[in-house]
Amino acid sequence: MTRLDKNMYVECLPVTLYNEIINALNKDAAWITLANHVAEELQLSTLWIHSLKKIKYPSDSPGQKLLSELNIKMCTIEILRTLLNNCKLYDILSIISDPEPLSIIVHPTEELDTDILKVPFGRHLHLCCKAVGIPPPNYMWYHNNNQLQHCISDELDLVITSASQAGEYRCEVFQIKNDESLISTLTSKTVTVQIISIPVTIEEQPQPLLEVKEGQNFTICCRANNYSKPCYQWFHNNTKLEGETSNILHIKQFSLKNEGKYYCYIYNDISEIYTERAHVMMDFPKLKAVAKVALVIANEEYDCHERLLTSKNDAACIGNLLKEIGFEVICLLNLTITQMKNAIKIFSEALKEGVYGLFYFAGHGFKMQENYMLAIDAPEIYLRKDAICESELLSAFLENDPELLIVILDMCQTLPSKKFNPEIYHEVPVVNEYRSKKNLRNLIQAYSTSSHRPSYEKLNCKYGLYMEHLSKYINKDITVTKLFEEVGKSIDSCFKGKERNQIPMFAVSVTKPFRLTDATYEKKRSHIIDRLNELVSYSTQTINVLFKQANMCSRVTISLFMEPYLNVIRIKVHDLPNVEINFFNSIPTKQNNLFQDQREKECWIHNPQINEGPLIISVSKNNITISATVLHIKNYIPPLLKLINV
């Protein structure tokens, strides 16, 4: 029961109540909330709301004009109560309603079904307390009898970031009159909050690679989520560093003994985790090369021996990675012994003073006192003279004192079978003496496996085992010695079963902290390097060809078939729909070197320099040849290919 007749029009309200409503509407612009709701209910335009803002007389106000508009629309007390309730303007509603006693209808414990709540670090604490009454209830939350600042709604939402947030939580609900005098107060039931730990997670890993100058101080940092209350313990090369139990490791006066891998063990009372390794090494002065050149050979399709699965991909991988760090790369596929020797001779001429040279071979090989590489035309029963030995390589490569020479042999080092190849054991080998003029070798010899052991390829894998790991480090900004050390460690850490028969090795005689990423002197380039660039230079070419008999003209694109190989050329015909294109060698080669894709109207030629005649391109329709033309393919190949075929 209310003190006012619900059917009374608003204009009939006592003056004191009428003015009290106007003042409440003007306070905090509450009139806008009510006006928008009225406009929506009565479908009034925004112009009506704007008209309420226009003040003509000093006694006018938006609240007063809004009540006048409601009077005009014959608004009753009951209708005004409904409008105010819908707008949640409970303070104004209480002016024209009888007081209703304060009552808590939902305690925090009722929503949770418990009075003890366990919350992990980093999670939200969410409590709810709902009360009813007129005037409307106000809320104030408390933690252990301490008022929580700015927590004055019926819901409490906190992020648990500290153990000090554990304890008792309750809500105080109270009513106040419009004159701000207190009417009544109630207190909710108490919830006891317990903080529980959460698993450690790493938010910041240590820097993966750190180069430090001798004598300098350095720090390594990691960070776990603070909510888990983490503990830290640092390790160096698996040795516990006593006393290093913060998230930042400080090392003073760096020296070689401090090189290695650092990591941190992070734990709390319910979990543990290890950070990634930080590789710390000595920062040596950076060197510069006159030039950086590489010869990369992959032999895969052998005439008399088993076809290899990954040699082509392995060599292409290292060739492209070397290009990325500034090497001039000669990359060749499936060479005969003559072609290999010619390529080695041409490459050795570029290995002058100040030059970094790298040689990589992927293919079949064997070991008898020293390592031998097999060309694709090696006979089934071969002798050492049918192969190229490592000393022959070094004899050529070291003659002119390159600044750095790296030889990588990615091949087997097994002994030839005495049962199937007894002749090789009676052969007197040629002895190759290699000696540089200044005897400053700076030589690294790396092998995918060790003496008398195999080098494996995996079925359905793009790369061989050695290249899979070498490719992780070949273009890193680390010294060459460290590079091959890391490759060995990487392989050793993941090999299992029979793969452990493959044990990579390397021998070092370097005198400086060389890196494959070292810069080059642009002004000191030798004319021999420029000559090498001319020999390997190649760009895609597009030419027009005419098929006279069919009166057709077409564009033909000539490009490399697979980067970075220089001796596999692609020929593609354009602009001839609705016909078939076929390619033929005018003079057949000893072994087929031409492959084609009729659907794509293209072919590719391996070692095009061996072709003795032009390429024939024929046009057919309905399987009937209607025209043909010739393409002198040797006019469109890198100049180097003609030299290695001499």
Wavefront OBJ file of the C-alpha trace (Angstrom):
o trace
v 0.000 0.000 0.000
v 1.346 3.432 -0.983
v 0.701 6.846 0.411
v -0.381 8.189 -2.996
v -3.319 7.204 -5.159
v -1.888 5.225 -8.057
v -4.465 6.769 -10.454
v -3.538 10.325 -9.486
v -2.103 12.409 -12.322
v 1.437 13.622 -11.900
v 0.289 17.256 -11.931
v -1.661 16.573 -8.745
v 1.385 15.618 -6.717
v 2.150 17.746 -3.665
v 4.471 20.584 -4.577
v 7.266 19.312 -2.344
v 7.209 15.861 -3.951
v 6.836 17.377 -7.436
v 9.928 19.559 -6.927
v 11.836 16.682 -5.303
v 11.232 14.578 -8.444
v 12.394 17.471 -10.677
v 15.599 17.880 -8.664
v 16.261 14.131 -8.784
v 15.712 14.070 -12.565
v 18.138 16.951 -13.058
v 20.738 15.284 -10.825
v 23.334 13.432 -12.894
v 21.126 14.021 -15.986
v 18.770 11.211 -14.961
v 16.043 12.935 -17.011
v 17.819 11.813 -20.241
v 17.410 8.134 -19.272
v 13.694 8.631 -18.612
v 13.174 10.812 -21.719
v 14.817 8.240 -24.001
v 12.608 5.486 -22.568
v 9.440 7.601 -23.004
v 10.443 8.478 -26.576
v 10.944 4.795 -27.346
v 7.593 3.783 -25.794
v 5.608 6.565 -27.525
v 7.682 6.531 -30.733
v 8.701 10.176 -30.387
v 11.513 11.694 -32.458
v 14.858 12.872 -31.142
v 13.655 16.431 -31.745
v 11.289 15.947 -28.819
v 14.219 15.082 -26.534
v 16.235 18.055 -27.837
v 13.290 20.383 -27.097
v 13.547 19.456 -23.421
v 17.020 20.973 -23.311
v 15.852 24.386 -24.505
v 15.480 26.695 -21.511
v 13.372 29.844 -22.014
v 12.867 30.926 -18.396
v 15.167 30.818 -15.352
v 12.758 28.483 -13.578
v 12.868 25.984 -16.458
v 14.949 22.823 -16.359
v 15.028 19.600 -18.428
v 13.522 17.663 -15.499
v 10.722 20.206 -15.083
v 9.949 20.240 -18.828
v 9.928 16.420 -18.940
v 7.383 16.240 -16.074
v 5.278 18.873 -17.856
v 5.312 16.754 -21.023
v 4.211 13.733 -18.983
v 1.395 15.858 -17.501
v 0.251 16.747 -21.024
v 0.236 13.045 -21.881
v -1.943 12.399 -18.780
v 0.671 10.373 -16.945
v -0.544 8.853 -13.660
v 1.493 7.993 -10.570
v 1.283 4.268 -11.432
v 2.534 4.907 -14.982
v 5.394 7.069 -13.688
v 6.380 4.341 -11.222
v 6.450 1.791 -14.065
v 8.575 4.092 -16.243
v 11.043 4.764 -13.427
v 11.272 1.070 -12.563
v 11.921 0.155 -16.205
v 14.698 2.764 -16.305
v 16.118 1.464 -13.005
v 15.844 4.962 -11.527
v 15.117 3.500 -8.113
v 16.181 6.570 -6.154
v 13.505 8.669 -7.896
v 11.015 5.808 -7.657
v 11.454 5.816 -3.875
v 10.135 9.419 -3.747
v 6.654 8.348 -4.860
v 6.646 4.898 -3.252
v 6.258 3.724 0.299
v 9.500 2.428 1.845
v 10.068 -1.315 1.553
v 12.252 -2.972 4.169
v 15.741 -4.017 3.168
v 16.188 -7.742 2.540
v 19.094 -9.807 1.212
v 17.637 -12.306 -1.255
v 20.939 -13.877 -2.439
v 23.932 -14.310 -0.132
v 27.438 -14.946 -1.610
v 27.404 -18.428 -0.081
v 24.074 -19.346 -1.714
v 25.332 -18.804 -5.253
v 28.471 -20.857 -4.492
v 26.747 -23.581 -2.433
v 29.666 -23.316 -0.015
v 31.160 -20.913 2.487
v 34.758 -21.916 1.623
v 36.065 -21.049 -1.843
v 39.463 -22.131 -3.253
v 40.861 -19.825 -5.934
v 44.157 -20.343 -7.850
v 46.659 -17.531 -8.295
v 45.931 -15.463 -11.367
v 42.249 -16.392 -11.488
v 39.203 -14.247 -10.744
v 37.380 -14.222 -7.428
v 33.713 -13.629 -8.232
v 31.109 -13.123 -5.473
v 27.506 -11.956 -5.684
v 25.087 -10.462 -3.139
v 21.599 -9.279 -4.091
v 19.165 -7.289 -1.957
v 15.790 -5.586 -2.443
v 14.055 -2.669 -0.809
v 12.924 0.912 -1.293
v 14.942 3.110 -1.219
v 17.114 0.800 -3.328
v 19.985 -0.958 -1.561
v 23.605 0.187 -1.660
v 26.539 -2.233 -1.405
v 29.961 -2.195 0.206
v 32.342 -5.190 0.176
v 34.791 -6.041 2.964
v 37.858 -8.274 3.240
v 38.769 -9.230 6.825
v 36.794 -6.177 8.094
v 38.704 -3.882 5.723
v 36.598 -1.952 3.237
v 37.497 -2.721 -0.406
v 37.877 0.513 -2.305
v 35.586 1.021 -5.341
v 33.781 -2.290 -4.697
v 30.243 -0.878 -4.404
v 28.081 -3.027 -6.683
v 26.183 -6.219 -6.005
v 29.038 -8.208 -7.606
v 32.663 -8.449 -6.502
v 35.262 -9.351 -9.135
v 38.950 -9.467 -8.160
v 42.058 -11.049 -9.699
v 43.986 -13.065 -7.120
v 47.585 -11.867 -7.308
v 48.761 -12.255 -3.722
v 48.497 -14.707 -0.859
v 47.369 -11.765 1.317
v 44.025 -11.826 -0.515
v 43.053 -14.997 1.322
v 40.542 -14.567 4.167
v 36.910 -13.653 4.830
v 34.766 -11.698 2.365
v 31.331 -10.232 3.125
v 29.017 -7.574 1.777
v 27.317 -4.805 3.750
v 23.960 -3.672 2.303
v 22.319 -0.417 3.402
v 19.483 1.995 2.566
v 19.763 5.757 2.566
v 17.161 8.467 2.074
v 17.397 11.126 -0.581
v 18.825 13.419 2.063
v 21.554 10.756 2.492
v 20.516 9.781 5.995
v 20.901 6.080 6.815
v 17.721 4.009 7.116
v 18.951 0.433 7.704
v 21.930 -1.905 7.275
v 22.305 -5.665 6.698
v 25.391 -7.872 6.426
v 25.673 -10.888 4.131
v 26.969 -14.296 5.083
v 30.748 -14.615 4.988
v 32.767 -16.513 2.358
v 36.217 -17.779 3.351
v 38.629 -17.623 0.387
v 41.665 -19.912 0.238
v 44.443 -19.295 -2.323
v 45.842 -22.361 -4.097
v 48.947 -22.660 -6.275
v 48.852 -23.087 -10.062
v 51.415 -24.831 -12.299
v 54.500 -22.907 -13.351
v 54.409 -21.529 -16.896
v 57.237 -19.629 -18.578
v 56.385 -16.141 -19.796
v 59.890 -15.133 -20.938
v 62.544 -17.531 -22.264
v 66.289 -16.787 -22.082
v 67.869 -15.233 -25.162
v 68.794 -18.211 -27.402
v 72.200 -16.891 -28.502
v 74.455 -14.471 -26.658
v 77.904 -13.348 -27.790
v 80.007 -11.698 -25.105
v 83.396 -10.019 -25.344
v 86.108 -11.251 -23.002
v 86.060 -9.469 -19.638
v 82.521 -8.140 -20.030
v 79.646 -8.736 -17.625
v 76.410 -10.212 -18.928
v 73.000 -11.334 -17.701
v 70.542 -14.013 -18.776
v 66.907 -13.524 -17.869
v 63.794 -15.683 -17.729
v 60.404 -15.160 -16.111
v 57.586 -17.419 -14.936
v 54.037 -16.417 -14.056
v 54.184 -14.696 -10.663
v 50.892 -16.221 -9.542
v 52.518 -19.647 -9.353
v 55.035 -18.436 -6.702
v 57.961 -19.796 -8.742
v 61.422 -20.751 -7.478
v 64.474 -20.548 -9.782
v 67.726 -22.509 -10.123
v 70.261 -21.857 -12.906
v 72.488 -24.467 -14.591
v 75.579 -24.193 -16.823
v 76.234 -27.207 -19.083
v 74.096 -29.336 -16.710
v 76.094 -28.170 -13.660
v 74.097 -26.502 -10.886
v 75.168 -22.902 -10.208
v 75.071 -22.591 -6.430
v 73.316 -19.479 -5.146
v 71.853 -18.499 -8.540
v 68.199 -18.674 -7.532
v 66.615 -15.575 -9.048
v 65.103 -15.146 -12.489
v 68.181 -13.157 -13.592
v 71.612 -14.766 -13.829
v 74.590 -12.389 -13.519
v 78.018 -13.430 -14.833
v 81.012 -11.128 -14.285
v 84.311 -10.971 -16.179
v 83.325 -13.328 -19.010
v 86.010 -15.767 -20.195
v 86.168 -18.943 -22.268
v 85.277 -21.067 -19.233
v 81.886 -19.317 -19.173
v 81.035 -20.414 -22.709
v 78.327 -23.035 -23.071
v 74.629 -23.560 -22.593
v 72.683 -22.073 -19.700
v 69.161 -22.908 -18.611
v 66.933 -22.427 -15.584
v 64.944 -24.968 -13.585
v 61.712 -23.325 -12.388
v 59.419 -25.003 -9.877
v 56.778 -24.557 -7.191
v 55.021 -26.929 -4.800
v 52.941 -28.592 -7.547
v 54.939 -28.425 -10.807
v 58.320 -27.906 -12.452
v 59.625 -26.829 -15.866
v 62.916 -26.110 -17.650
v 63.607 -23.095 -19.828
v 65.097 -23.302 -23.287
v 68.893 -23.239 -23.552
v 70.794 -19.975 -23.900
v 73.952 -20.506 -25.942
v 76.689 -18.148 -24.694
v 79.900 -17.810 -26.673
v 82.926 -15.566 -26.983
v 82.395 -12.604 -29.299
v 85.512 -12.584 -31.440
v 86.336 -9.685 -33.776
v 84.472 -10.019 -37.089
v 86.598 -10.819 -40.127
v 86.078 -9.953 -43.785
v 86.606 -11.981 -46.927
v 87.634 -10.830 -50.386
v 84.895 -13.124 -51.691
v 82.894 -16.178 -50.614
v 82.429 -18.973 -53.151
v 81.008 -22.490 -52.989
v 80.974 -25.534 -55.244
v 78.063 -27.867 -54.483
v 77.711 -31.207 -56.289
v 74.911 -33.749 -55.879
v 75.152 -37.137 -57.575
v 71.903 -39.061 -57.385
v 71.181 -40.931 -60.653
v 74.049 -43.417 -61.005
v 74.558 -45.569 -64.103
v 75.647 -48.696 -62.227
v 74.856 -48.013 -58.585
v 71.812 -47.575 -56.408
v 69.872 -44.352 -56.888
v 70.109 -42.029 -53.893
v 66.962 -40.515 -52.405
v 67.932 -37.152 -50.935
v 71.228 -36.004 -52.484
v 69.510 -33.551 -54.821
v 67.485 -31.961 -52.019
v 70.457 -31.914 -49.627
v 72.690 -30.039 -52.069
v 69.925 -27.629 -53.089
v 69.280 -26.879 -49.425
v 72.871 -25.964 -48.584
v 73.268 -24.102 -51.880
v 70.298 -21.853 -51.183
v 71.336 -21.275 -47.559
v 74.841 -20.262 -48.656
v 73.358 -17.818 -51.165
v 71.399 -16.213 -48.340
v 74.645 -15.350 -46.511
v 76.440 -13.923 -49.535
v 78.162 -16.893 -51.191
v 78.556 -17.158 -54.949
v 77.321 -20.715 -55.485
v 78.019 -23.200 -58.280
v 75.454 -25.964 -57.820
v 75.537 -28.952 -60.175
v 73.587 -32.210 -60.382
v 74.618 -35.672 -61.618
v 78.131 -35.178 -63.000
v 80.470 -37.635 -64.677
v 84.028 -37.924 -63.400
v 85.275 -35.681 -66.221
v 82.652 -33.051 -65.449
v 83.451 -33.216 -61.727
v 87.189 -32.754 -62.323
v 86.577 -29.828 -64.670
v 84.222 -28.174 -62.173
v 86.812 -28.650 -59.409
v 89.522 -27.113 -61.613
v 87.401 -24.064 -62.480
v 86.394 -23.599 -58.853
v 89.977 -23.913 -57.589
v 91.033 -20.999 -59.820
v 88.756 -18.723 -57.776
v 90.286 -19.768 -54.440
v 92.796 -16.945 -54.146
v 94.163 -15.176 -51.092
v 91.418 -13.654 -48.966
v 88.701 -15.882 -50.435
v 86.470 -18.179 -48.378
v 85.811 -21.422 -50.242
v 83.335 -24.192 -49.437
v 82.983 -27.523 -51.230
v 80.029 -29.845 -50.595
v 79.488 -33.265 -52.133
v 76.441 -35.513 -51.688
v 76.552 -38.908 -53.355
v 78.115 -42.352 -53.205
v 81.584 -42.678 -51.726
v 83.972 -45.047 -50.010
v 87.121 -45.019 -47.883
v 90.451 -46.729 -48.479
v 93.124 -44.872 -46.514
v 91.357 -41.687 -47.608
v 87.912 -40.644 -48.834
v 86.800 -41.132 -52.444
v 83.793 -39.607 -54.242
v 82.036 -41.537 -57.001
v 80.772 -39.825 -60.145
v 77.547 -41.021 -61.799
v 79.482 -42.941 -64.494
v 81.528 -44.972 -61.995
v 81.592 -48.622 -63.166
v 79.969 -51.324 -61.067
v 83.395 -52.811 -60.234
v 85.362 -49.622 -59.700
v 88.946 -48.793 -58.844
v 90.284 -45.782 -57.006
v 91.245 -44.232 -60.325
v 87.517 -44.228 -61.200
v 86.823 -41.890 -58.277
v 88.016 -38.521 -56.985
v 89.902 -38.618 -53.703
v 89.921 -35.939 -51.033
v 93.654 -35.286 -51.397
v 93.068 -34.513 -55.075
v 90.519 -31.906 -53.994
v 92.837 -30.343 -51.433
v 95.753 -30.329 -53.851
v 93.708 -28.168 -56.212
v 91.897 -26.016 -53.652
v 94.864 -25.087 -51.430
v 97.322 -24.233 -54.186
v 96.614 -20.485 -54.121
v 96.161 -20.007 -50.364
v 92.453 -19.275 -49.843
v 91.744 -17.496 -46.575
v 89.427 -20.323 -45.491
v 88.563 -23.688 -47.016
v 85.747 -25.956 -45.870
v 85.258 -29.396 -47.418
v 82.044 -31.244 -46.531
v 81.644 -34.838 -47.723
v 78.098 -36.079 -47.179
v 78.575 -39.716 -48.205
v 79.324 -43.200 -46.930
v 82.847 -44.059 -45.818
v 82.490 -47.836 -46.026
v 85.129 -50.164 -47.456
v 84.531 -51.706 -50.892
v 83.615 -55.376 -50.684
v 86.610 -57.708 -50.967
v 84.271 -60.389 -52.264
v 82.724 -58.404 -55.114
v 85.566 -55.949 -55.801
v 88.885 -57.663 -55.009
v 90.780 -55.758 -57.734
v 90.659 -52.476 -55.824
v 92.737 -54.025 -53.035
v 95.558 -54.763 -55.471
v 95.548 -51.287 -57.020
v 98.444 -48.948 -56.305
v 96.805 -45.587 -55.549
v 98.016 -42.241 -56.845
v 99.471 -40.083 -54.091
v 98.389 -36.431 -54.231
v 100.534 -33.940 -52.373
v 98.848 -30.751 -51.316
v 100.745 -27.777 -50.042
v 99.829 -24.121 -49.940
v 102.421 -21.497 -50.841
v 102.336 -19.861 -47.413
v 101.314 -22.996 -45.521
v 98.446 -21.156 -43.829
v 95.778 -23.743 -44.342
v 92.781 -22.546 -42.308
v 91.128 -25.787 -43.331
v 88.021 -27.580 -42.043
v 87.192 -31.082 -43.249
v 83.708 -32.244 -42.257
v 82.170 -35.642 -42.817
v 78.588 -36.823 -42.453
v 79.924 -40.033 -40.911
v 83.168 -41.470 -39.561
v 85.629 -43.942 -41.049
v 84.167 -47.184 -42.391
v 80.628 -46.206 -41.422
v 77.500 -45.599 -43.533
v 75.646 -42.332 -44.060
v 71.892 -42.782 -43.883
v 68.895 -41.512 -45.798
v 65.373 -41.907 -44.433
v 62.472 -43.112 -46.537
v 59.824 -40.428 -47.086
v 62.160 -37.722 -45.748
v 63.132 -34.731 -47.848
v 66.697 -34.515 -46.502
v 69.369 -36.935 -45.355
v 70.196 -37.210 -41.673
v 73.313 -35.059 -41.868
v 71.721 -32.231 -43.871
v 68.708 -32.224 -41.577
v 71.025 -30.997 -38.810
v 73.657 -29.109 -40.824
v 70.940 -26.889 -42.309
v 70.040 -25.655 -38.804
v 73.457 -24.035 -38.349
v 75.099 -23.437 -41.757
v 73.822 -19.852 -41.997
v 74.057 -18.954 -38.307
v 76.337 -16.119 -37.191
v 78.723 -18.395 -35.260
v 82.339 -19.405 -35.810
v 82.898 -22.291 -38.226
v 84.372 -24.405 -35.448
v 81.303 -23.837 -33.286
v 79.088 -24.549 -36.291
v 80.336 -28.108 -36.727
v 80.429 -28.684 -32.972
v 76.743 -27.799 -32.785
v 75.905 -30.047 -35.743
v 77.569 -32.972 -33.974
v 75.720 -32.282 -30.719
v 72.417 -31.896 -32.533
v 72.826 -35.217 -34.315
v 73.969 -37.037 -31.197
v 71.001 -35.800 -29.195
v 68.384 -37.243 -31.535
v 69.892 -40.375 -33.111
v 68.410 -43.672 -32.030
v 68.873 -47.311 -32.942
v 71.035 -48.127 -35.932
v 71.266 -44.443 -36.873
v 73.876 -44.154 -34.134
v 76.185 -46.006 -36.543
v 76.445 -42.654 -38.330
v 78.865 -40.551 -36.301
v 79.686 -37.199 -37.972
v 83.252 -35.956 -37.652
v 85.270 -32.882 -38.521
v 88.917 -31.878 -38.423
v 90.029 -28.288 -37.854
v 93.227 -26.371 -38.489
v 91.860 -22.817 -38.455
v 93.803 -19.976 -36.862
v 91.110 -17.272 -36.764
v 87.464 -16.980 -35.654
v 86.043 -17.360 -39.168
v 82.301 -17.279 -39.733
v 80.457 -18.153 -42.911
v 78.434 -14.980 -42.329
v 81.534 -12.741 -42.458
v 81.141 -9.743 -44.757
v 83.127 -9.237 -47.972
v 85.305 -6.362 -49.198
v 83.437 -5.014 -52.190
v 86.455 -3.014 -53.430
v 88.910 -5.904 -53.233
v 87.092 -8.307 -55.543
v 89.427 -10.194 -57.824
v 88.831 -10.245 -61.579
v 88.862 -14.038 -61.227
v 85.769 -13.823 -59.015
v 84.118 -11.575 -61.584
v 85.009 -14.153 -64.227
v 83.415 -16.878 -62.105
v 80.256 -14.788 -61.814
v 80.135 -14.483 -65.597
v 80.422 -18.250 -65.959
v 77.537 -19.007 -63.600
v 75.308 -16.044 -64.454
v 71.913 -17.043 -65.773
v 68.575 -15.348 -66.159
v 65.262 -16.582 -67.476
v 64.822 -15.863 -71.176
v 61.689 -15.704 -73.325
v 61.983 -15.997 -77.113
v 59.584 -16.264 -80.028
v 59.611 -19.398 -82.190
v 57.840 -20.016 -85.485
v 56.166 -23.229 -86.596
v 56.139 -22.528 -90.337
v 54.118 -25.484 -91.601
v 51.263 -24.727 -89.197
v 51.696 -20.958 -89.513
v 51.908 -20.666 -85.725
v 54.035 -18.446 -83.525
v 54.685 -19.093 -79.856
v 56.647 -17.779 -76.917
v 59.135 -20.166 -75.327
v 60.506 -19.568 -71.814
v 63.901 -21.034 -70.879
v 64.742 -21.090 -67.168
v 66.404 -23.106 -64.424
v 64.286 -26.116 -63.511
v 65.278 -26.254 -59.821
v 67.141 -23.525 -57.988
v 70.088 -23.371 -57.446
v 71.114 -26.085 -59.975
v 72.735 -24.623 -63.095
v 72.664 -27.762 -65.238
v 68.949 -28.580 -65.307
v 67.104 -26.349 -67.791
v 63.333 -25.982 -68.240
v 61.756 -25.166 -71.641
v 58.073 -24.158 -71.628
v 55.847 -23.371 -74.639
v 53.120 -20.721 -74.331
v 50.218 -19.420 -76.453
v 49.306 -22.670 -78.224
v 45.977 -23.979 -76.892
v 44.209 -27.021 -78.331
v 47.406 -28.648 -79.598
v 49.895 -31.144 -78.192
v 53.553 -30.228 -77.703
v 56.358 -32.794 -77.750
v 60.100 -32.398 -77.264
v 62.888 -34.547 -78.761
v 66.670 -34.565 -78.851
v 67.634 -34.357 -82.515
v 70.642 -36.560 -81.709
v 69.912 -39.090 -78.942
v 72.168 -38.945 -75.880
v 73.877 -42.005 -74.415
v 71.491 -41.836 -71.480
v 68.184 -40.050 -71.754
v 68.456 -36.560 -70.293
v 65.144 -35.149 -71.533
v 61.914 -35.357 -69.545
v 58.610 -33.729 -70.385
v 55.173 -32.875 -69.052
v 52.757 -32.753 -71.983
v 49.955 -31.307 -69.898
v 52.111 -28.311 -68.943
v 53.709 -28.191 -72.421
v 57.182 -28.143 -70.954
v 60.308 -30.249 -70.697
v 63.508 -30.194 -68.676
v 66.970 -31.269 -69.729
v 69.690 -32.560 -67.394
v 73.209 -31.528 -68.402
v 72.122 -29.838 -71.651
v 75.794 -29.242 -72.498
v 76.131 -32.891 -73.568
v 73.521 -32.500 -76.330
v 75.208 -32.719 -79.725
v 72.279 -31.360 -81.695
v 69.385 -28.947 -81.215
v 66.145 -29.648 -79.383
v 63.123 -30.397 -81.576
v 59.762 -28.949 -80.533
v 56.840 -30.486 -82.418
v 53.176 -29.484 -82.594
v 50.496 -32.157 -82.963
v 46.753 -32.175 -83.260
v 44.733 -35.341 -82.740
v 48.040 -37.240 -82.501
v 49.096 -36.045 -85.967
v 52.233 -33.889 -86.180
v 51.452 -30.675 -88.045
v 54.677 -28.722 -87.566
v 58.027 -28.601 -85.772
v 60.906 -26.254 -85.075
v 64.385 -26.501 -83.580
v 65.870 -24.786 -80.541
v 69.649 -24.614 -80.181
v 69.586 -25.177 -76.444
v 73.330 -24.659 -75.962
v 72.801 -20.985 -76.767
v 70.690 -20.637 -73.622
v 72.745 -22.334 -70.899
v 75.210 -20.900 -68.346
v 78.702 -20.560 -69.911
v 80.136 -22.767 -67.148
v 78.374 -25.857 -68.510
v 80.283 -25.735 -71.780
v 83.595 -25.627 -69.890
v 82.918 -28.590 -67.597
v 82.065 -30.755 -70.598
v 85.420 -30.241 -72.342
l 1 2 3 4 5 6 7 8 9 10 11 12 13 14 15 16 17 18 19 20 21 22 23 24 25 26 27 28 29 30 31 32 33 34 35 36 37 38 39 40 41 42 43 44 45 46 47 48 49 50 51 52 53 54 55 56 57 58 59 60 61 62 63 64 65 66 67 68 69 70 71 72 73 74 75 76 77 78 79 80 81 82 83 84 85 86 87 88 89 90 91 92 93 94 95 96 97 98 99 100 101 102 103 104 105 106 107 108 109 110 111 112 113 114 115 116 117 118 119 120 121 122 123 124 125 126 127 128 129 130 131 132 133 134 135 136 137 138 139 140 141 142 143 144 145 146 147 148 149 150 151 152 153 154 155 156 157 158 159 160 161 162 163 164 165 166 167 168 169 170 171 172 173 174 175 176 177 178 179 180 181 182 183 184 185 186 187 188 189 190 191 192 193 194 195 196 197 198 199 200 201 202 203 204 205 206 207 208 209 210 211 212 213 214 215 216 217 218 219 220 221 222 223 224 225 226 227 228 229 230 231 232 233 234 235 236 237 238 239 240 241 242 243 244 245 246 247 248 249 250 251 252 253 254 255 256 257 258 259 260 261 262 263 264 265 266 267 268 269 270 271 272 273 274 275 276 277 278 279 280 281 282 283 284 285 286 287 288 289 290 291 292 293 294 295 296 297 298 299 300 301 302 303 304 305 306 307 308 309 310 311 312 313 314 315 316 317 318 319 320 321 322 323 324 325 326 327 328 329 330 331 332 333 334 335 336 337 338 339 340 341 342 343 344 345 346 347 348 349 350 351 352 353 354 355 356 357 358 359 360 361 362 363 364 365 366 367 368 369 370 371 372 373 374 375 376 377 378 379 380 381 382 383 384 385 386 387 388 389 390 391 392 393 394 395 396 397 398 399 400 401 402 403 404 405 406 407 408 409 410 411 412 413 414 415 416 417 418 419 420 421 422 423 424 425 426 427 428 429 430 431 432 433 434 435 436 437 438 439 440 441 442 443 444 445 446 447 448 449 450 451 452 453 454 455 456 457 458 459 460 461 462 463 464 465 466 467 468 469 470 471 472 473 474 475 476 477 478 479 480 481 482 483 484 485 486 487 488 489 490 491 492 493 494 495 496 497 498 499 500 501 502 503 504 505 506 507 508 509 510 511 512 513 514 515 516 517 518 519 520 521 522 523 524 525 526 527 528 529 530 531 532 533 534 535 536 537 538 539 540 541 542 543 544 545 546 547 548 549 550 551 552 553 554 555 556 557 558 559 560 561 562 563 564 565 566 567 568 569 570 571 572 573 574 575 576 577 578 579 580 581 582 583 584 585 586 587 588 589 590 591 592 593 594 595 596 597 598 599 600 601 602 603 604 605 606 607 608 609 610 611 612 613 614 615 616 617 618 619 620 621 622 623 624 625 626 627 628 629 630 631 632 633 634 635 636 637 638 639 640 641 642 643 644 645 646
